[in-house]
């Protein structure tokens, strides 16, 4: 199950609205959607989660480029919403480079017909260094919420109701719950 919401910071505090991402195809579309929700170019957070799988935070401050954090890139890569966030730049790939066929990934993250231990080094550790692989674990700007009270350490340690915990720190838990 997916949940997506916009949190817009205003002079009076945070305002939340649920958002439908069906018409959003690119990060640029998502940033435009966030900017439309921001009075006076205030900070807007797009919070996306797949229950039990991953969560993502996109921060849009006025006309600045969006800042992105995704808790588990490999899990997000198997999601249409996650694919919006996992840009070549975020994954450290050359723009337009042919990456893995994300549609051919099984639910466990392996390609069709590929043994489960493929993609591991001699020591059995996951090989996340390949430029065309999607790493398991977090990617992006872990300091995206640092100035709002959620440190890098706190962000990386979130699990369960991560968006609720973020909203709690921001003082926006009640407004987020109204749109859940």
GUBA-111039 format. One record per atom (N, C-alpha, C, O): x, y, z; residue in three letters; atom name. Coordinates in pm, whole numbers, plus 50000, padded with zeros to 5 digits. Example, Ala and Ser with C-alpha at 12.3 -4.5 7.8 and 13.67 -1.06 7.14 Angstrom:
2
NODE     X     Y     Z type atom
NODE 51319 49431 50780  ala    N
NODE 51230 49550 50780  ala   CA
NODE 51320 49670 50780  ala    C
NODE 51424 49668 50846  ala    O
NODE 51285 49775 50708  ser    N
NODE 51367 49894 50714  ser   CA
NODE 51290 50003 50787  ser    C
NODE 51341 50114 50804  ser    O
END
This chain:
180
NODE     X     Y     Z type atom
NODE 50083 49883 50000  unk    N
NODE 50000 50000 50000  unk   CA
NODE 50089 50125 50000  unk    C
NODE 50187 50132 50074  unk    O
NODE 50053 50220 49918  unk    N
NODE 50129 50343 49907  unk   CA
NODE 50055 50458 49975  unk    C
NODE 49932 50459 49984  unk    O
NODE 50133 50553 50022  unk    N
NODE 50078 50676 50076  unk   CA
NODE 50167 50789 50029  unk    C
NODE 50290 50777 50033  unk    O
NODE 50107 50898 49985  unk    N
NODE 50183 51015 49943  unk   CA
NODE 50111 51139 49993  unk    C
NODE 49989 51150 49984  unk    O
NODE 50188 51232 50047  unk    N
NODE 50131 51356 50098  unk   CA
NODE 50229 51470 50075  unk    C
NODE 50350 51450 50062  unk    O
NODE 50173 51589 50069  unk    N
NODE 50253 51712 50061  unk   CA
NODE 50243 51782 50196  unk    C
NODE 50133 51796 50250  unk    O
NODE 50355 51824 50250  unk    N
NODE 50358 51909 50368  unk   CA
NODE 50419 52042 50326  unk    C
NODE 50535 52048 50288  unk    O
NODE 50340 52146 50334  unk    N
NODE 50387 52280 50296  unk   CA
NODE 50405 52363 50422  unk    C
NODE 50313 52374 50503  unk    O
NODE 50522 52422 50438  unk    N
NODE 50548 52506 50555  unk   CA
NODE 50499 52647 50525  unk    C
NODE 50533 52707 50423  unk    O
NODE 50418 52698 50616  unk    N
NODE 50363 52833 50602  unk   CA
NODE 50398 52912 50727  unk    C
NODE 50458 52859 50821  unk    O
NODE 50360 53039 50729  unk    N
NODE 50382 53122 50848  unk   CA
NODE 50306 53067 50968  unk    C
NODE 50348 53087 51082  unk    O
NODE 50195 52998 50943  unk    N
NODE 50111 52944 51050  unk   CA
NODE 50145 52801 51087  unk    C
NODE 50075 52740 51168  unk    O
NODE 50250 52745 51031  unk    N
NODE 50286 52606 51057  unk   CA
NODE 50277 52523 50930  unk    C
NODE 50279 52577 50819  unk    O
NODE 50265 52393 50947  unk    N
NODE 50261 52301 50834  unk   CA
NODE 50117 52277 50790  unk    C
NODE 50026 52264 50872  unk    O
NODE 50097 52273 50659  unk    N
NODE 49969 52235 50600  unk   CA
NODE 49991 52108 50520  unk    C
NODE 50087 52098 50444  unk    O
NODE 49902 52011 50539  unk    N
NODE 49916 51883 50469  unk   CA
NODE 49804 51864 50369  unk    C
NODE 49692 51911 50387  unk    O
NODE 49838 51795 50262  unk    N
NODE 49737 51754 50165  unk   CA
NODE 49780 51620 50107  unk    C
NODE 49898 51599 50077  unk    O
NODE 49683 51532 50091  unk    N
NODE 49720 51407 50025  unk   CA
NODE 49733 51439 49878  unk    C
NODE 49675 51535 49827  unk    O
NODE 49807 51358 49812  unk    N
NODE 49831 51388 49671  unk   CA
NODE 49822 51260 49590  unk    C
NODE 49861 51153 49635  unk    O
NODE 49770 51273 49473  unk    N
NODE 49759 51162 49380  unk   CA
NODE 49876 51172 49283  unk    C
NODE 49896 51276 49219  unk    O
NODE 49952 51065 49273  unk    N
NODE 50072 51067 49189  unk   CA
NODE 50052 50997 49055  unk    C
NODE 50148 50976 48981  unk    O
NODE 49928 50961 49023  unk    N
NODE 49903 50888 48899  unk   CA
NODE 49945 50966 48774  unk    C
NODE 49986 50906 48675  unk    O
NODE 49934 51098 48778  unk    N
NODE 49969 51180 48662  unk   CA
NODE 50113 51230 48665  unk    C
NODE 50157 51300 48574  unk    O
NODE 50188 51193 48769  unk    N
NODE 50327 51235 48783  unk   CA
NODE 50416 51128 48720  unk    C
NODE 50413 51012 48760  unk    O
NODE 50494 51170 48622  unk    N
NODE 50580 51075 48551  unk   CA
NODE 50728 51099 48576  unk    C
NODE 50809 51008 48561  unk    O
NODE 50764 51222 48614  unk    N
NODE 50906 51255 48631  unk   CA
NODE 50925 51332 48761  unk    C
NODE 50830 51380 48822  unk    O
NODE 51050 51343 48801  unk    N
NODE 51082 51423 48918  unk   CA
NODE 51045 51569 48895  unk    C
NODE 51002 51637 48988  unk    O
NODE 51060 51616 48775  unk    N
NODE 51022 51753 48741  unk   CA
NODE 50872 51775 48762  unk    C
NODE 50831 51878 48815  unk    O
NODE 50790 51677 48721  unk    N
NODE 50645 51685 48744  unk   CA
NODE 50615 51691 48893  unk    C
NODE 50529 51768 48937  unk    O
NODE 50685 51610 48971  unk    N
NODE 50665 51606 49115  unk   CA
NODE 50705 51739 49180  unk    C
NODE 50635 51789 49267  unk    O
NODE 50817 51795 49136  unk    N
NODE 50860 51925 49189  unk   CA
NODE 50760 52035 49154  unk    C
NODE 50732 52122 49237  unk    O
NODE 50706 52031 49032  unk    N
NODE 50605 52130 48993  unk   CA
NODE 50480 52117 49079  unk    C
NODE 50422 52218 49120  unk    O
NODE 50439 51995 49108  unk    N
NODE 50324 51971 49195  unk   CA
NODE 50348 52028 49334  unk    C
NODE 50260 52090 49394  unk    O
NODE 50469 52008 49384  unk    N
NODE 50505 52061 49516  unk   CA
NODE 50505 52213 49515  unk    C
NODE 50456 52276 49609  unk    O
NODE 50559 52272 49411  unk    N
NODE 50565 52419 49404  unk   CA
NODE 50426 52481 49400  unk    C
NODE 50404 52589 49453  unk    O
NODE 50331 52412 49336  unk    N
NODE 50194 52462 49331  unk   CA
NODE 50131 52467 49470  unk    C
NODE 50042 52548 49495  unk    O
NODE 50177 52380 49560  unk    N
NODE 50123 52375 49696  unk   CA
NODE 50191 52473 49790  unk    C
NODE 50150 52486 49905  unk    O
NODE 50294 52543 49742  unk    N
NODE 50374 52630 49828  unk   CA
NODE 50337 52775 49811  unk    C
NODE 50366 52836 49708  unk    O
NODE 50273 52831 49912  unk    N
NODE 50252 52975 49906  unk   CA
NODE 50386 53047 49926  unk    C
NODE 50464 53010 50013  unk    O
NODE 50410 53146 49847  unk    N
NODE 50530 53230 49863  unk   CA
NODE 50661 53152 49858  unk    C
NODE 50757 53188 49926  unk    O
NODE 50666 53047 49779  unk    N
NODE 50788 52968 49760  unk   CA
NODE 50843 52912 49890  unk    C
NODE 50965 52899 49906  unk    O
NODE 50754 52878 49984  unk    N
NODE 50797 52815 50109  unk   CA
NODE 50842 52672 50083  unk    C
NODE 50826 52619 49973  unk    O
NODE 50897 52610 50187  unk    N
NODE 50942 52471 50179  unk   CA
NODE 50823 52378 50167  unk    C
NODE 50724 52391 50240  unk    O
NODE 50833 52284 50075  unk    N
NODE 50733 52179 50062  unk   CA
NODE 50805 52045 50065  unk    C
NODE 50908 52026 50000  unk    O
NODE 50750 51953 50143  unk    N
NODE 50801 51817 50148  unk   CA
NODE 50700 51725 50084  unk    C
NODE 50581 51729 50115  unk    O
NODE 50748 51641 49993  unk    N
NODE 50665 51535 49938  unk   CA
NODE 50709 51409 50011  unk    C
NODE 50826 51369 50003  unk    O
NODE 50617 51347 50081  unk    N
NODE 50645 51226 50157  unk   CA
NODE 50576 51110 50089  unk    C
NODE 50455 51113 50065  unk    O
NODE 50652 51006 50057  unk    N
NODE 50599 50890 49988  unk   CA
NODE 50645 50767 50064  unk    C
NODE 50761 50758 50105  unk    O
NODE 50555 50671 50083  unk    N
NODE 50597 50546 50145  unk   CA
NODE 50522 50429 50086  unk    C
NODE 50406 50439 50046  unk    O
NODE 50591 50319 50081  unk    N
NODE 50529 50191 50054  unk   CA
NODE 50537 50117 50186  unk    C
NODE 50646 50086 50234  unk    O
NODE 50423 50088 50243  unk    N
NODE 50418 50028 50375  unk   CA
NODE 50507 49905 50382  unk    C
NODE 50495 49811 50303  unk    O
NODE 50598 49907 50479  unk    N
NODE 50687 49795 50501  unk   CA
NODE 50800 49783 50401  unk    C
NODE 50881 49691 50412  unk    O
NODE 50808 49872 50303  unk    N
NODE 50910 49858 50201  unk   CA
NODE 51014 49969 50200  unk    C
NODE 51133 49943 50217  unk    O
NODE 50969 50090 50181  unk    N
NODE 51061 50202 50169  unk   CA
NODE 50983 50331 50187  unk    C
NODE 50860 50333 50182  unk    O
NODE 51057 50439 50207  unk    N
NODE 50996 50572 50208  unk   CA
NODE 51090 50669 50138  unk    C
NODE 51211 50646 50128  unk    O
NODE 51032 50776 50089  unk    N
NODE 51111 50879 50023  unk   CA
NODE 51065 51017 50067  unk    C
NODE 50948 51039 50097  unk    O
NODE 51160 51109 50069  unk    N
NODE 51133 51248 50101  unk   CA
NODE 51190 51332 49988  unk    C
NODE 51307 51319 49953  unk    O
NODE 51106 51417 49932  unk    N
NODE 51151 51513 49831  unk   CA
NODE 51125 51651 49891  unk    C
NODE 51013 51682 49930  unk    O
NODE 51229 51731 49897  unk    N
NODE 51217 51866 49951  unk   CA
NODE 51233 51966 49837  unk    C
NODE 51328 51962 49760  unk    O
NODE 51135 52056 49829  unk    N
NODE 51138 52161 49728  unk   CA
NODE 51133 52295 49800  unk    C
NODE 51037 52326 49870  unk    O
NODE 51238 52374 49782  unk    N
NODE 51247 52508 49839  unk   CA
NODE 51245 52608 49724  unk    C
NODE 51347 52632 49660  unk    O
NODE 51127 52666 49698  unk    N
NODE 51116 52764 49589  unk   CA
NODE 51154 52702 49456  unk    C
NODE 51108 52594 49420  unk    O
NODE 51241 52773 49383  unk    N
NODE 51283 52726 49252  unk   CA
NODE 51411 52643 49256  unk    C
NODE 51463 52604 49151  unk    O
NODE 51464 52616 49376  unk    N
NODE 51583 52532 49388  unk   CA
NODE 51553 52392 49337  unk    C
NODE 51438 52348 49335  unk    O
NODE 51658 52322 49295  unk    N
NODE 51642 52182 49255  unk   CA
NODE 51591 52102 49374  unk    C
NODE 51630 52129 49487  unk    O
NODE 51506 52003 49349  unk    N
NODE 51456 51921 49458  unk   CA
NODE 51570 51841 49522  unk    C
NODE 51663 51797 49455  unk    O
NODE 51559 51822 49651  unk    N
NODE 51652 51737 49726  unk   CA
NODE 51577 51610 49762  unk    C
NODE 51461 51615 49804  unk    O
NODE 51643 51496 49745  unk    N
NODE 51575 51368 49755  unk   CA
NODE 51649 51275 49851  unk    C
NODE 51772 51272 49856  unk    O
NODE 51570 51200 49927  unk    N
NODE 51623 51091 50009  unk   CA
NODE 51529 50973 49993  unk    C
NODE 51407 50987 50004  unk    O
NODE 51585 50855 49966  unk    N
NODE 51509 50732 49954  unk   CA
NODE 51571 50630 50049  unk    C
NODE 51692 50608 50046  unk    O
NODE 51488 50569 50133  unk    N
NODE 51538 50480 50238  unk   CA
NODE 51595 50349 50185  unk    C
NODE 51687 50294 50245  unk    O
NODE 51543 50297 50075  unk    N
NODE 51592 50172 50017  unk   CA
NODE 51575 50178 49866  unk    C
NODE 51465 50158 49815  unk    O
NODE 51683 50206 49796  unk    N
NODE 51675 50226 49651  unk   CA
NODE 51631 50101 49578  unk    C
NODE 51552 50109 49484  unk    O
NODE 51678 49985 49619  unk    N
NODE 51642 49861 49550  unk   CA
NODE 51492 49833 49563  unk    C
NODE 51429 49792 49466  unk    O
NODE 51436 49855 49680  unk    N
NODE 51292 49836 49699  unk   CA
NODE 51215 49941 49620  unk    C
NODE 51113 49910 49558  unk    O
NODE 51260 50064 49622  unk    N
NODE 51192 50172 49550  unk   CA
NODE 51198 50150 49399  unk    C
NODE 51107 50190 49327  unk    O
NODE 51305 50088 49350  unk    N
NODE 51320 50066 49206  unk   CA
NODE 51213 49973 49152  unk    C
NODE 51186 49974 49031  unk    O
NODE 51152 49894 49237  unk    N
NODE 51047 49803 49195  unk   CA
NODE 50909 49868 49204  unk    C
NODE 50807 49801 49189  unk    O
NODE 50906 49998 49227  unk    N
NODE 50782 50072 49244  unk   CA
NODE 50775 50184 49140  unk    C
NODE 50875 50249 49112  unk    O
NODE 50657 50204 49085  unk    N
NODE 50645 50313 48987  unk   CA
NODE 50670 50448 49053  unk    C
NODE 50727 50537 48990  unk    O
NODE 50629 50465 49178  unk    N
NODE 50657 50591 49248  unk   CA
NODE 50805 50604 49279  unk    C
NODE 50862 50713 49270  unk    O
NODE 50867 50494 49316  unk    N
NODE 51010 50498 49345  unk   CA
NODE 51092 50532 49222  unk    C
NODE 51193 50603 49232  unk    O
NODE 51050 50482 49107  unk    N
NODE 51122 50512 48984  unk   CA
NODE 51125 50661 48953  unk    C
NODE 51219 50710 48889  unk    O
NODE 51023 50734 48998  unk    N
NODE 51020 50879 48978  unk   CA
NODE 51135 50944 49053  unk    C
NODE 51197 51038 49004  unk    O
NODE 51164 50894 49173  unk    N
NODE 51266 50954 49259  unk   CA
NODE 51407 50910 49223  unk    C
NODE 51502 50986 49245  unk    O
NODE 51423 50791 49169  unk    N
NODE 51555 50735 49145  unk   CA
NODE 51611 50782 49011  unk    C
NODE 51615 50708 48913  unk    O
NODE 51654 50906 49011  unk    N
NODE 51711 50964 48890  unk   CA
NODE 51853 50912 48869  unk    C
NODE 51916 50859 48961  unk    O
NODE 51902 50928 48747  unk    N
NODE 52041 50888 48718  unk   CA
NODE 52138 50960 48812  unk    C
NODE 52231 50900 48863  unk    O
NODE 52115 51088 48834  unk    N
NODE 52202 51166 48922  unk   CA
NODE 52202 51110 49063  unk    C
NODE 52308 51097 49124  unk    O
NODE 52085 51076 49115  unk    N
NODE 52075 51022 49250  unk   CA
NODE 52148 50889 49263  unk    C
NODE 52208 50859 49366  unk    O
NODE 52143 50809 49157  unk    N
NODE 52207 50678 49158  unk   CA
NODE 52353 50683 49114  unk    C
NODE 52421 50580 49112  unk    O
NODE 52401 50801 49080  unk    N
NODE 52542 50815 49040  unk   CA
NODE 52571 50760 48902  unk    C
NODE 52683 50717 48875  unk    O
NODE 52471 50759 48815  unk    N
NODE 52490 50710 48679  unk   CA
NODE 52499 50828 48583  unk    C
NODE 52450 50937 48612  unk    O
NODE 52562 50803 48470  unk    N
NODE 52563 50904 48364  unk   CA
NODE 52421 50919 48312  unk    C
NODE 52354 50819 48285  unk    O
NODE 52373 51044 48297  unk    N
NODE 52238 51063 48244  unk   CA
NODE 52222 50992 48110  unk    C
NODE 52306 51004 48022  unk    O
NODE 52112 50919 48097  unk    N
NODE 52084 50849 47973  unk   CA
NODE 52157 50716 47960  unk    C
NODE 52135 50644 47863  unk    O
NODE 52242 50683 48056  unk    N
NODE 52313 50554 48049  unk   CA
NODE 52211 50442 48066  unk    C
NODE 52115 50455 48141  unk    O
NODE 52235 50334 47995  unk    N
NODE 52145 50221 48009  unk   CA
NODE 52173 50153 48142  unk    C
NODE 52280 50098 48164  unk    O
NODE 52075 50158 48229  unk    N
NODE 52085 50091 48358  unk   CA
NODE 52022 49955 48348  unk    C
NODE 51991 49909 48238  unk    O
NODE 52002 49888 48459  unk    N
NODE 51940 49757 48455  unk   CA
NODE 51794 49771 48413  unk    C
NODE 51732 49875 48434  unk    O
NODE 51740 49666 48356  unk    N
NODE 51599 49665 48320  unk   CA
NODE 51520 49645 48448  unk    C
NODE 51505 49532 48495  unk    O
NODE 51469 49755 48504  unk    N
NODE 51400 49749 48633  unk   CA
NODE 51273 49665 48624  unk    C
NODE 51227 49612 48725  unk    O
NODE 51215 49652 48504  unk    N
NODE 51095 49571 48490  unk   CA
NODE 51125 49422 48498  unk    C
NODE 51035 49343 48522  unk    O
NODE 51251 49383 48477  unk    N
NODE 51288 49243 48480  unk   CA
NODE 51329 49196 48619  unk    C
NODE 51366 49080 48637  unk    O
NODE 51323 49284 48716  unk    N
NODE 51360 49245 48852  unk   CA
NODE 51248 49166 48916  unk    C
NODE 51131 49202 48906  unk    O
NODE 51286 49057 48983  unk    N
NODE 51190 48983 49063  unk   CA
NODE 51168 49059 49192  unk    C
NODE 51237 49157 49220  unk    O
NODE 51071 49015 49271  unk    N
NODE 51043 49082 49398  unk   CA
NODE 51162 49080 49493  unk    C
NODE 51174 49167 49579  unk    O
NODE 51250 48979 49478  unk    N
NODE 51366 48974 49567  unk   CA
NODE 51482 49058 49515  unk    C
NODE 51589 49061 49575  unk    O
NODE 51462 49126 49402  unk    N
NODE 51563 49216 49349  unk   CA
NODE 51657 49152 49251  unk    C
NODE 51747 49219 49201  unk    O
NODE 51640 49023 49222  unk    N
NODE 51727 48959 49125  unk   CA
NODE 51661 48961 48990  unk    C
NODE 51538 48969 48980  unk    O
NODE 51741 48953 48884  unk    N
NODE 51684 48950 48751  unk   CA
NODE 51625 48813 48724  unk    C
NODE 51665 48714 48785  unk    O
NODE 51530 48808 48632  unk    N
NODE 51468 48680 48597  unk   CA
NODE 51575 48578 48561  unk    C
NODE 51663 48606 48479  unk    O
NODE 51567 48461 48623  unk    N
NODE 51660 48354 48592  unk   CA
NODE 51796 48368 48658  unk    C
NODE 51881 48281 48641  unk    O
NODE 51818 48472 48730  unk    N
NODE 51948 48496 48795  unk   CA
NODE 51946 48437 48934  unk    C
NODE 51848 48455 49007  unk    O
NODE 52050 48366 48974  unk    N
NODE 52052 48311 49110  unk   CA
NODE 52051 48423 49213  unk    C
NODE 52097 48534 49187  unk    O
NODE 51998 48393 49331  unk    N
NODE 51985 48493 49436  unk   CA
NODE 52117 48551 49481  unk    C
NODE 52120 48665 49528  unk    O
NODE 52228 48476 49468  unk    N
NODE 52356 48528 49515  unk   CA
NODE 52432 48603 49408  unk    C
NODE 52546 48644 49432  unk    O
NODE 52374 48623 49291  unk    N
NODE 52440 48702 49187  unk   CA
NODE 52452 48845 49234  unk    C
NODE 52367 48894 49309  unk    O
NODE 52555 48912 49191  unk    N
NODE 52575 49050 49232  unk   CA
NODE 52646 49063 49364  unk    C
NODE 52650 49170 49424  unk    O
NODE 52703 48951 49410  unk    N
NODE 52780 48958 49533  unk   CA
NODE 52926 48938 49500  unk    C
NODE 52961 48872 49402  unk    O
NODE 53009 48995 49581  unk    N
NODE 53152 48980 49562  unk   CA
NODE 53201 48847 49616  unk    C
NODE 53121 48766 49663  unk    O
NODE 53332 48825 49611  unk    N
NODE 53389 48700 49660  unk   CA
NODE 53360 48677 49807  unk    C
NODE 53349 48563 49851  unk    O
NODE 53347 48786 49883  unk    N
NODE 53321 48774 50027  unk   CA
NODE 53173 48758 50057  unk    C
NODE 53135 48751 50174  unk    O
NODE 53087 48754 49953  unk    N
NODE 52944 48739 49973  unk   CA
NODE 52872 48870 49999  unk    C
NODE 52749 48872 50009  unk    O
NODE 52947 48979 50008  unk    N
NODE 52884 49110 50033  unk   CA
NODE 52820 49160 49904  unk    C
NODE 52867 49130 49795  unk    O
NODE 52715 49235 49918  unk    N
NODE 52645 49290 49801  unk   CA
NODE 52738 49382 49725  unk    C
NODE 52810 49463 49784  unk    O
NODE 52736 49370 49594  unk    N
NODE 52816 49456 49508  unk   CA
NODE 52729 49574 49467  unk    C
NODE 52646 49563 49377  unk    O
NODE 52749 49686 49534  unk    N
NODE 52669 49805 49501  unk   CA
NODE 52753 49908 49428  unk    C
NODE 52706 50020 49406  unk    O
NODE 52875 49874 49391  unk    N
NODE 52961 49972 49330  unk   CA
NODE 52943 49989 49181  unk    C
NODE 52994 50085 49123  unk    O
NODE 52870 49898 49117  unk    N
NODE 52851 49908 48974  unk   CA
NODE 52770 50032 48940  unk    C
NODE 52672 50064 49006  unk    O
NODE 52813 50101 48835  unk    N
NODE 52747 50226 48797  unk   CA
NODE 52605 50203 48748  unk    C
NODE 52523 50295 48751  unk    O
NODE 52574 50081 48701  unk    N
NODE 52439 50058 48650  unk   CA
NODE 52353 49977 48746  unk    C
NODE 52243 49936 48709  unk    O
NODE 52400 49953 48867  unk    N
NODE 52319 49879 48963  unk   CA
NODE 52242 49975 49053  unk    C
NODE 52279 50092 49069  unk    O
NODE 52135 49925 49110  unk    N
NODE 52057 50002 49207  unk   CA
NODE 52096 49950 49344  unk    C
NODE 52073 49833 49374  unk    O
NODE 52155 50034 49427  unk    N
NODE 52204 49987 49556  unk   CA
NODE 52092 49950 49652  unk    C
NODE 51984 50009 49651  unk    O
NODE 52120 49851 49734  unk    N
NODE 52031 49819 49844  unk   CA
NODE 52063 49917 49955  unk    C
NODE 52180 49939 49987  unk    O
NODE 51961 49976 50012  unk    N
NODE 51983 50072 50119  unk   CA
NODE 51956 50214 50074  unk    C
NODE 51910 50237 49962  unk    O
NODE 51985 50308 50163  unk    N
NODE 51949 50448 50136  unk   CA
NODE 52035 50513 50029  unk    C
NODE 52153 50480 50012  unk    O
NODE 51972 50608 49958  unk    N
NODE 52043 50692 49861  unk   CA
NODE 51989 50834 49874  unk    C
NODE 51878 50856 49922  unk    O
NODE 52069 50927 49831  unk    N
NODE 52024 51066 49828  unk   CA
NODE 52081 51150 49940  unk    C
NODE 52182 51114 50002  unk    O
NODE 52016 51261 49964  unk    N
NODE 52061 51362 50058  unk   CA
NODE 52007 51332 50198  unk    C
NODE 51893 51367 50229  unk    O
NODE 52086 51266 50280  unk    N
NODE 52043 51230 50415  unk   CA
NODE 52033 51352 50507  unk    C
NODE 51983 51341 50619  unk    O
NODE 52079 51466 50461  unk    N
NODE 52067 51590 50539  unk   CA
NODE 51945 51673 50495  unk    C
NODE 51932 51789 50534  unk    O
NODE 51858 51614 50416  unk    N
NODE 51745 51685 50358  unk   CA
NODE 51654 51748 50464  unk    C
NODE 51589 51849 50437  unk    O
NODE 51648 51690 50583  unk    N
NODE 51562 51742 50689  unk   CA
NODE 51640 51790 50811  unk    C
NODE 51581 51821 50914  unk    O
NODE 51771 51797 50798  unk    N
NODE 51857 51830 50912  unk   CA
NODE 51820 51963 50977  unk    C
NODE 51810 51972 51099  unk    O
NODE 51800 52067 50896  unk    N
NODE 51766 52198 50952  unk   CA
NODE 51624 52205 51008  unk    C
NODE 51587 52303 51072  unk    O
NODE 51545 52100 50984  unk    N
NODE 51408 52093 51036  unk   CA
NODE 51399 52003 51160  unk    C
NODE 51291 51983 51215  unk    O
NODE 51514 51950 51204  unk    N
NODE 51516 51872 51328  unk   CA
NODE 51533 51723 51312  unk    C
NODE 51539 51651 51412  unk    O
NODE 51542 51673 51188  unk    N
NODE 51563 51530 51166  unk   CA
NODE 51705 51513 51113  unk    C
NODE 51734 51541 50997  unk    O
NODE 51794 51467 51201  unk    N
NODE 51935 51453 51163  unk   CA
NODE 51955 51337 51067  unk    C
NODE 51866 51253 51049  unk    O
NODE 52072 51334 51005  unk    N
NODE 52106 51225 50915  unk   CA
NODE 52095 51091 50987  unk    C
NODE 52037 50996 50933  unk    O
NODE 52148 51083 51107  unk    N
NODE 52143 50959 51185  unk   CA
NODE 51998 50918 51211  unk    C
NODE 51962 50801 51195  unk    O
NODE 51916 51014 51251  unk    N
NODE 51775 50985 51278  unk   CA
NODE 51703 50938 51151  unk    C
NODE 51626 50843 51155  unk    O
NODE 51728 51005 51039  unk    N
NODE 51662 50971 50914  unk   CA
NODE 51698 50829 50871  unk    C
NODE 51612 50753 50829  unk    O
NODE 51826 50795 50881  unk    N
NODE 51872 50663 50839  unk   CA
NODE 51821 50551 50930  unk    C
NODE 51814 50436 50888  unk    O
NODE 51785 50585 51053  unk    N
NODE 51742 50482 51148  unk   CA
NODE 51590 50463 51151  unk    C
NODE 51541 50376 51223  unk    O
NODE 51516 50542 51075  unk    N
NODE 51370 50532 51076  unk   CA
NODE 51322 50401 51015  unk    C
NODE 51377 50352 50917  unk    O
NODE 51219 50346 51076  unk    N
NODE 51153 50227 51022  unk   CA
NODE 51008 50231 51068  unk    C
NODE 50969 50320 51144  unk    O
NODE 50931 50136 51024  unk    N
NODE 50790 50135 51064  unk   CA
NODE 50717 50254 51005  unk    C
NODE 50711 50269 50883  unk    O
NODE 50662 50338 51091  unk    N
NODE 50589 50456 51046  unk   CA
NODE 50687 50574 51032  unk    C
NODE 50679 50670 51108  unk    O
NODE 50776 50564 50937  unk    N
NODE 50880 50666 50919  unk   CA
NODE 50821 50804 50893  unk    C
NODE 50867 50902 50950  unk    O
NODE 50719 50812 50809  unk    N
NODE 50660 50942 50778  unk   CA
NODE 50593 51002 50900  unk    C
NODE 50599 51123 50921  unk    O
NODE 50530 50920 50981  unk    N
NODE 50470 50968 51105  unk   CA
NODE 50575 51021 51201  unk    C
NODE 50554 51121 51269  unk    O
NODE 50689 50951 51208  unk    N
NODE 50797 50995 51296  unk   CA
NODE 50857 51127 51246  unk    C
NODE 50888 51215 51327  unk    O
NODE 50873 51141 51116  unk    N
NODE 50923 51267 51060  unk   CA
NODE 50826 51379 51093  unk    C
NODE 50866 51485 51140  unk    O
NODE 50697 51355 51067  unk    N
NODE 50595 51458 51094  unk   CA
NODE 50592 51496 51241  unk    C
NODE 50570 51612 51274  unk    O
NODE 50613 51400 51329  unk    N
NODE 50615 51427 51474  unk   CA
NODE 50726 51527 51507  unk    C
NODE 50704 51623 51580  unk    O
NODE 50846 51503 51454  unk    N
NODE 50959 51593 51480  unk   CA
NODE 50931 51732 51423  unk    C
NODE 50966 51833 51484  unk    O
NODE 50868 51737 51306  unk    N
NODE 50838 51865 51242  unk   CA
NODE 50724 51940 51311  unk    C
NODE 50703 52058 51285  unk    O
NODE 50651 51871 51398  unk    N
NODE 50534 51932 51460  unk   CA
NODE 50413 51929 51367  unk    C
NODE 50323 52012 51378  unk    O
NODE 50412 51833 51276  unk    N
NODE 50307 51825 51175  unk   CA
NODE 50232 51692 51181  unk    C
NODE 50162 51657 51086  unk    O
NODE 50244 51619 51290  unk    N
NODE 50182 51487 51300  unk   CA
NODE 50031 51495 51286  unk    C
NODE 49971 51414 51215  unk    O
NODE 49969 51591 51351  unk    N
NODE 49823 51601 51345  unk   CA
NODE 49774 51633 51205  unk    C
NODE 49677 51574 51158  unk    O
NODE 49840 51726 51138  unk    N
NODE 49795 51762 51002  unk   CA
NODE 49821 51648 50904  unk    C
NODE 49743 51630 50810  unk    O
NODE 49928 51571 50924  unk    N
NODE 49954 51458 50836  unk   CA
NODE 49848 51350 50858  unk    C
NODE 49800 51290 50762  unk    O
NODE 49811 51326 50982  unk    N
NODE 49710 51224 51011  unk   CA
NODE 49575 51258 50951  unk    C
NODE 49497 51168 50920  unk    O
NODE 49546 51385 50933  unk    N
NODE 49417 51423 50876  unk   CA
NODE 49405 51384 50729  unk    C
NODE 49294 51373 50677  unk    O
NODE 49517 51363 50662  unk    N
NODE 49512 51325 50520  unk   CA
NODE 49544 51177 50496  unk    C
NODE 49537 51130 50383  unk    O
NODE 49577 51106 50601  unk    N
NODE 49606 50961 50585  unk   CA
NODE 49482 50884 50555  unk    C
NODE 49488 50762 50538  unk    O
END
